[in-house]
Amino acid sequence: MPKSAILILIDGLTPSMLEGTDAPTLRFLLENGEYRRAVSTFPSLTPVCLASVATGGHSDVHGIPHLVWWHRDEQRLVEYGSSFAALIAAGLARGIRDTIVNLNERHLLRSAETLYEALEDAGLTTAAINITTYRGRTRHPSLVPGLPPVHGPKRFFFYSVYESDRTGAPVAWRNRAGGSIDAYAGQVGRWLVTRDAFELLVFYLPDYDYASHALGPNAAHDALARADAAIAALVEAAGGRDEFLERYAVALCSDHGQSRIERVTKLRSDGMLVTASNRAAMIYGDDPRALAAAFDEEPAVDVAAFLEDGSLVARQGGDEDLALLDRFPDGRARAEAALRNPNSGEVILSAAPGWEFADLAGRSHLGGGSHGSLAADDSEVPMLTIGFDAPPASITELKALFLRHFGVAVARAA
């Protein structure tokens, strides 16, 4: 058998922050691995990105289109938590259930195979801590009354709401601003490593993104130090740095980047349905060209993309040219995949530099960091591997990286 493997995901970590870090465990991993800058998906928003990591495809494969979107079959908004105020505006109880349960149980396309499903079908044990796209084969009851069971990896720990094992870790959400979620991950990870309880561990650390939204893309140094401490807990549990690398193949990356926000707009919605949050928006309506043209004079919009007769169109200020998308990493491919998602709007807007689209409740990250657009700042991620092939060029290639490592065949959408 090959080594067991760990995927470390630091939400929102920019390449420049990792490249310049003096956090001791991260620096050790950098000095012992292969590193490159890779590309996220579009919209570069956490639910979309983490679904791409899990399924190995863009949103046309997995069906998760945005943080907030219109469910055509159910004729309602789905809101995964653009802000707490946005959850309340959309309906708090329904929003919580959508985010925690329905994203995996109902919204993630059944035709998309997840990394956990593929490895456990091959007889391997997978584990995941706090990752929001987690669909697997094992049924887990909730520790919170009122929430239904979900299906995840065999070893499954989700913000103290679902726990497959008793680890002694304190409640994850007791002090988010102080880094309690990453600390919870570190303690659960230590428990798992000590017991050699997995072939694959997906170790997700979301507190950096929380701090970066408030402070800006390259200012959340304290949060990165706390993420480093959580990773160090795994290393210590393995017996030290050398022993850690002897036992595990390691991949480390983020799901998306960050841009500094200087201006905010609330997109108009006359005659159309707009679902907007962070630096991407979707427009639902009958005439994609007319919908896109309605934003020609909107300074917050960089590019409006849509499909016409099955072909990709990119529009900016009244001009149409697919070369507009070539300014962005894998711009054409990512925009087209996003539009071919059956849950996508007819038009997707990518925000201009420095701009953010206010969410359903009017909330924004003005003065801090945000993401979601096609722009390189939002879309480039650090990618580090130790004990694997060369680092993948996209987060969509991580699933294949791990399946190759374990000798398991790759499946995509039907």
C-alpha positions as CSV (number, residue, x, y, z in Angstrom):
1,M,0.0,0.0,0.0
2,P,1.2,3.6,-0.7
3,K,1.5,6.0,2.2
4,S,-1.6,7.4,3.7
5,A,-2.3,11.0,2.5
6,I,-3.4,14.3,3.9
7,L,-4.9,17.2,2.0
8,I,-4.6,20.5,4.0
9,L,-6.9,23.2,2.8
10,I,-6.5,26.7,4.2
11,D,-9.5,28.6,3.0
12,G,-8.7,31.9,1.2
13,L,-4.9,31.7,1.6
14,T,-3.2,33.7,-1.2
15,P,0.0,32.5,-2.8
16,S,1.9,35.6,-1.6
17,M,1.0,34.9,2.0
18,L,2.2,31.3,1.9
19,E,5.3,32.2,-0.1
20,G,6.3,34.9,2.4
21,T,5.3,33.1,5.6
22,D,7.6,32.6,8.5
23,A,5.1,30.2,10.2
24,P,7.4,27.3,11.2
25,T,5.3,24.3,10.1
26,L,4.3,25.9,6.8
27,R,7.8,27.0,6.1
28,F,9.1,23.4,6.8
29,L,6.5,22.0,4.3
30,L,7.5,24.5,1.7
31,E,11.2,23.7,2.1
32,N,10.5,20.0,1.6
33,G,7.9,20.0,-1.2
34,E,7.2,21.0,-4.7
35,Y,5.4,24.3,-5.1
36,R,3.5,26.2,-7.8
37,R,0.7,28.6,-8.2
38,A,-2.5,26.9,-9.4
39,V,-6.0,28.0,-10.5
40,S,-9.4,27.8,-8.7
41,T,-12.8,27.4,-10.3
42,F,-15.4,30.1,-11.2
43,P,-17.2,31.6,-9.4
44,S,-14.2,31.4,-7.0
45,L,-16.5,31.0,-3.9
46,T,-16.0,28.4,-1.2
47,P,-19.0,26.2,-1.9
48,V,-18.2,26.0,-5.6
49,C,-14.5,25.5,-4.9
50,L,-14.8,22.8,-2.3
51,A,-17.3,20.9,-4.5
52,S,-14.7,21.1,-7.3
53,V,-12.0,19.7,-5.0
54,A,-14.3,16.8,-4.0
55,T,-15.5,15.9,-7.4
56,G,-12.6,16.8,-9.7
57,G,-14.6,19.0,-11.9
58,H,-15.9,22.5,-12.4
59,S,-19.5,23.4,-11.5
60,D,-20.9,21.8,-14.7
61,V,-19.8,18.5,-13.1
62,H,-21.0,19.0,-9.6
63,G,-23.9,21.5,-9.9
64,I,-23.0,24.0,-7.1
65,P,-23.2,27.4,-8.8
66,H,-22.6,30.1,-6.2
67,L,-23.0,31.1,-2.6
68,V,-26.6,32.2,-3.4
69,W,-28.6,30.9,-6.3
70,W,-32.1,30.4,-7.6
71,H,-33.4,26.8,-7.4
72,R,-35.6,26.5,-10.5
73,D,-37.3,23.2,-9.5
74,E,-38.2,24.5,-6.0
75,Q,-38.8,28.1,-7.1
76,R,-36.8,29.6,-4.2
77,L,-33.4,31.1,-3.3
78,V,-30.7,28.9,-1.8
79,E,-28.3,30.9,0.4
80,Y,-25.2,29.1,1.8
81,G,-24.1,31.9,4.2
82,S,-22.9,35.0,2.3
83,S,-23.3,36.6,5.7
84,F,-25.4,35.8,8.8
85,A,-27.7,38.7,7.8
86,A,-28.1,37.1,4.3
87,L,-29.1,33.8,5.9
88,I,-31.7,35.6,8.0
89,A,-33.0,37.4,4.9
90,A,-33.3,34.2,3.0
91,G,-34.8,32.3,6.0
92,L,-32.5,31.2,8.7
93,A,-33.7,27.7,9.4
94,R,-33.8,26.8,5.7
95,G,-30.4,28.5,5.1
96,I,-28.8,26.4,7.8
97,R,-30.3,23.2,6.4
98,D,-29.2,24.1,2.9
99,T,-25.7,24.8,4.0
100,I,-25.2,21.9,6.3
101,V,-27.4,19.2,4.8
102,N,-28.9,19.9,1.4
103,L,-25.7,21.0,-0.3
104,N,-24.5,17.5,-0.1
105,E,-27.7,15.4,0.2
106,R,-29.7,17.2,-2.6
107,H,-27.8,19.9,-4.5
108,L,-24.5,18.1,-5.3
109,L,-25.3,16.3,-8.6
110,R,-25.6,12.5,-8.1
111,S,-23.8,12.0,-11.4
112,A,-20.6,13.5,-9.8
113,E,-18.5,11.0,-7.8
114,T,-16.7,12.5,-4.8
115,L,-13.2,11.7,-3.7
116,Y,-14.6,10.0,-0.5
117,E,-17.0,7.8,-2.5
118,A,-14.3,6.7,-4.9
119,L,-11.8,5.8,-2.2
120,E,-14.2,4.1,0.1
121,D,-15.7,2.1,-2.7
122,A,-12.1,0.8,-3.2
123,G,-12.0,-0.3,0.4
124,L,-10.0,2.6,1.9
125,T,-10.9,4.7,4.9
126,T,-11.4,8.4,4.4
127,A,-11.7,11.2,7.0
128,A,-12.7,14.8,6.8
129,I,-12.7,17.6,9.3
130,N,-15.1,20.7,8.8
131,I,-15.1,20.4,5.0
132,T,-18.5,21.6,3.6
133,T,-18.5,19.3,0.6
134,Y,-18.3,15.9,2.2
135,R,-20.7,13.4,0.5
136,G,-19.6,9.8,1.2
137,R,-21.1,6.4,1.9
138,T,-21.4,6.4,5.7
139,R,-24.6,7.6,7.5
140,H,-24.0,9.9,10.4
141,P,-26.6,11.2,12.8
142,S,-26.5,14.8,14.0
143,L,-25.5,15.8,17.5
144,V,-27.9,18.8,17.1
145,P,-31.6,18.1,17.5
146,G,-33.6,18.8,14.4
147,L,-30.9,18.2,11.8
148,P,-31.3,14.9,9.8
149,P,-28.5,12.4,9.3
150,V,-26.1,12.9,6.4
151,H,-23.8,10.7,4.4
152,G,-20.1,11.4,4.7
153,P,-16.7,9.8,5.0
154,K,-16.3,7.0,7.5
155,R,-14.4,9.3,9.9
156,F,-16.4,12.5,9.8
157,F,-16.2,15.7,11.9
158,F,-18.3,18.7,11.0
159,Y,-18.1,21.7,13.4
160,S,-19.3,19.6,16.4
161,V,-22.6,19.1,14.5
162,Y,-21.7,15.6,13.2
163,E,-18.9,13.5,14.8
164,S,-18.3,9.9,13.9
165,D,-16.0,9.4,17.0
166,R,-15.6,10.9,20.4
167,T,-12.3,12.7,20.4
168,G,-12.5,15.0,23.5
169,A,-12.2,18.1,21.3
170,P,-14.1,21.2,22.6
171,V,-17.0,22.7,20.7
172,A,-15.8,24.0,17.4
173,W,-17.9,27.2,17.1
174,R,-17.3,28.5,20.6
175,N,-15.1,31.5,19.5
176,R,-14.8,31.8,15.7
177,A,-13.0,35.1,15.8
178,G,-10.4,33.6,18.2
179,G,-9.7,30.7,15.9
180,S,-11.7,28.0,17.7
181,I,-12.7,26.2,14.5
182,D,-9.1,25.6,13.4
183,A,-8.2,24.7,17.0
184,Y,-10.9,22.1,16.9
185,A,-9.6,20.7,13.6
186,G,-6.1,20.4,15.2
187,Q,-7.3,18.5,18.1
188,V,-9.5,16.1,16.1
189,G,-6.6,15.7,13.6
190,R,-4.3,14.8,16.4
191,W,-6.7,12.1,17.6
192,L,-6.9,10.6,14.1
193,V,-3.1,10.6,13.5
194,T,-2.4,9.1,16.8
195,R,-4.7,6.2,16.0
196,D,-3.6,5.9,12.3
197,A,-7.3,6.0,11.6
198,F,-7.4,6.9,7.8
199,E,-5.9,6.4,4.4
200,L,-6.9,9.9,3.4
201,L,-7.6,12.9,5.7
202,V,-9.0,16.1,4.3
203,F,-8.0,18.7,6.9
204,Y,-9.9,22.0,6.3
205,L,-9.0,25.2,8.1
206,P,-11.5,28.0,7.4
207,D,-10.5,30.6,10.0
208,Y,-8.0,32.3,7.8
209,D,-10.7,33.2,5.3
210,Y,-12.8,34.6,8.1
211,A,-10.0,36.9,9.2
212,S,-8.9,37.8,5.6
213,H,-12.5,39.1,4.8
214,A,-12.1,41.5,7.7
215,L,-8.5,42.5,7.4
216,G,-7.6,42.2,3.7
217,P,-5.9,39.6,1.5
218,N,-2.4,39.9,2.9
219,A,-3.0,41.0,6.5
220,A,-4.4,38.0,8.4
221,H,-1.0,36.9,9.9
222,D,-2.4,35.9,13.3
223,A,-5.0,33.7,11.6
224,L,-2.3,32.1,9.5
225,A,-0.2,31.4,12.7
226,R,-3.2,29.7,14.2
227,A,-3.6,27.5,11.1
228,D,0.1,26.7,11.3
229,A,-0.5,25.6,14.9
230,A,-3.3,23.3,13.8
231,I,-1.1,21.7,11.2
232,A,1.7,21.4,13.8
233,A,-0.7,19.3,15.9
234,L,-0.8,16.7,13.2
235,V,3.0,16.8,12.9
236,E,3.5,16.3,16.6
237,A,1.0,13.5,16.7
238,A,3.0,11.7,14.0
239,G,6.2,11.9,16.2
240,G,7.8,14.9,14.6
241,R,8.6,16.5,11.3
242,D,10.6,13.7,9.8
243,E,8.2,11.0,11.0
244,F,5.3,13.0,9.6
245,L,6.7,13.0,6.1
246,E,7.7,9.4,6.3
247,R,4.1,8.4,7.2
248,Y,2.2,10.7,4.9
249,A,2.0,12.1,1.4
250,V,0.9,15.7,1.8
251,A,-0.9,18.2,-0.5
252,L,-1.5,21.8,0.8
253,C,-3.5,24.5,-1.0
254,S,-6.3,27.0,-0.7
255,D,-9.7,27.0,-2.5
256,H,-9.5,30.5,-3.8
257,G,-7.6,33.8,-3.4
258,Q,-8.6,37.2,-2.2
259,S,-8.9,40.8,-3.5
260,R,-9.0,44.0,-1.5
261,I,-12.4,45.7,-1.6
262,E,-12.6,49.5,-2.0
263,R,-16.1,50.0,-3.4
264,V,-19.5,48.2,-3.1
265,T,-22.6,48.2,-5.1
266,K,-26.1,46.7,-4.8
267,L,-26.9,45.4,-8.3
268,R,-30.2,46.5,-9.7
269,S,-32.8,43.9,-10.5
270,D,-35.5,45.5,-12.6
271,G,-37.1,42.8,-14.8
272,M,-34.6,40.1,-13.8
273,L,-33.6,38.0,-10.8
274,V,-30.1,38.8,-9.5
275,T,-28.3,36.5,-7.0
276,A,-25.1,38.4,-5.9
277,S,-22.5,38.0,-3.2
278,N,-18.8,38.8,-2.9
279,R,-17.3,39.3,-6.4
280,A,-19.6,37.3,-8.6
281,A,-23.3,37.5,-9.5
282,M,-25.8,35.4,-11.5
283,I,-28.6,36.9,-13.5
284,Y,-31.7,34.7,-14.3
285,G,-34.1,35.6,-17.1
286,D,-35.3,34.8,-20.6
287,D,-32.9,36.8,-22.8
288,P,-29.2,36.3,-21.9
289,R,-28.0,39.0,-24.3
290,A,-30.4,41.6,-23.0
291,L,-29.6,40.6,-19.4
292,A,-25.9,41.1,-20.0
293,A,-26.4,44.4,-21.9
294,A,-28.3,45.8,-18.9
295,F,-24.9,46.0,-17.1
296,D,-22.9,47.6,-19.9
297,E,-22.7,50.9,-17.9
298,E,-22.2,49.3,-14.5
299,P,-18.7,50.2,-13.3
300,A,-18.7,47.3,-10.8
301,V,-19.0,44.8,-13.5
302,D,-15.8,43.8,-15.4
303,V,-17.2,41.0,-17.7
304,A,-20.6,39.6,-18.3
305,A,-20.6,36.0,-19.7
306,F,-23.4,34.0,-21.2
307,L,-24.2,31.3,-23.7
308,E,-25.9,32.0,-27.0
309,D,-26.9,29.1,-29.3
310,G,-24.6,26.9,-27.1
311,S,-21.5,29.2,-27.6
312,L,-19.7,31.3,-25.0
313,V,-20.1,35.1,-25.3
314,A,-18.1,37.6,-23.2
315,R,-19.4,41.2,-23.0
316,Q,-17.8,44.4,-21.5
317,G,-19.3,47.9,-21.8
318,G,-21.2,46.9,-25.0
319,D,-18.2,45.2,-26.7
320,E,-18.2,41.4,-27.2
321,D,-15.0,39.5,-27.6
322,L,-14.0,36.2,-26.1
323,A,-10.4,37.6,-25.8
324,L,-11.8,39.5,-22.8
325,L,-11.7,36.2,-20.9
326,D,-8.0,35.5,-21.9
327,R,-6.9,38.1,-19.3
328,F,-7.9,35.7,-16.6
329,P,-6.4,32.3,-15.6
330,D,-8.2,29.6,-17.7
331,G,-10.8,32.3,-18.3
332,R,-12.7,30.8,-21.2
333,A,-12.8,27.3,-19.8
334,R,-13.9,28.3,-16.3
335,A,-16.6,30.7,-17.5
336,E,-18.1,28.2,-19.9
337,A,-18.1,25.5,-17.3
338,A,-19.9,27.8,-14.9
339,L,-22.6,28.6,-17.4
340,R,-23.1,25.0,-18.3
341,N,-24.0,24.2,-14.7
342,P,-27.8,23.5,-14.8
343,N,-28.3,25.7,-11.7
344,S,-26.4,28.7,-13.1
345,G,-28.0,31.9,-14.1
346,E,-28.3,32.8,-17.8
347,V,-25.6,35.4,-17.2
348,I,-22.7,35.4,-14.8
349,L,-21.0,38.7,-13.8
350,S,-17.4,39.0,-12.8
351,A,-16.6,42.0,-10.6
352,A,-14.2,44.8,-11.6
353,P,-11.0,45.3,-9.6
354,G,-11.7,46.7,-6.2
355,W,-15.5,46.2,-6.4
356,E,-17.8,43.9,-4.5
357,F,-21.5,43.0,-5.0
358,A,-23.5,43.4,-1.8
359,D,-25.4,40.3,-0.7
360,L,-29.1,39.8,-0.1
361,A,-29.0,41.8,3.1
362,G,-26.8,44.5,1.7
363,R,-23.7,43.2,3.6
364,S,-20.2,43.5,2.1
365,H,-16.5,43.3,3.0
366,L,-15.6,46.9,2.4
367,G,-12.1,47.6,3.5
368,G,-11.3,43.9,3.8
369,G,-10.9,41.1,1.3
370,S,-13.3,39.3,-1.0
371,H,-13.3,36.8,-3.9
372,G,-15.5,35.1,-6.5
373,S,-14.4,36.8,-9.8
374,L,-12.3,35.5,-12.7
375,A,-9.5,37.8,-11.8
376,A,-6.1,36.3,-10.9
377,D,-6.2,37.7,-7.3
378,D,-9.4,35.8,-6.7
379,S,-8.4,32.8,-8.7
380,E,-4.8,31.9,-8.1
381,V,-4.1,29.5,-5.2
382,P,-0.9,28.1,-3.6
383,M,-0.3,24.4,-4.4
384,L,2.3,22.4,-2.6
385,T,2.8,18.6,-2.7
386,I,5.2,16.3,-0.9
387,G,5.3,12.6,-1.9
388,F,3.2,13.0,-5.0
389,D,3.7,13.8,-8.7
390,A,4.2,17.4,-9.6
391,P,1.7,19.8,-8.0
392,P,-1.5,20.0,-10.0
393,A,-2.3,23.1,-12.0
394,S,-5.9,23.4,-10.8
395,I,-7.9,22.5,-7.7
396,T,-10.0,20.3,-10.1
397,E,-7.0,18.0,-10.4
398,L,-6.7,17.2,-6.7
399,K,-9.1,14.3,-6.8
400,A,-7.2,12.6,-9.6
401,L,-3.9,13.2,-7.8
402,F,-5.2,11.3,-4.7
403,L,-6.8,8.5,-6.7
404,R,-3.6,7.9,-8.7
405,H,-1.7,7.8,-5.5
406,F,-3.9,5.0,-4.2
407,G,-4.3,3.3,-7.6
408,V,-8.0,3.9,-7.9
409,A,-9.7,4.6,-11.2
410,V,-11.0,8.1,-11.8
411,A,-14.7,8.6,-12.6
412,R,-16.4,11.8,-13.7
413,A,-19.9,12.9,-14.3
414,A,-22.2,10.5,-16.2
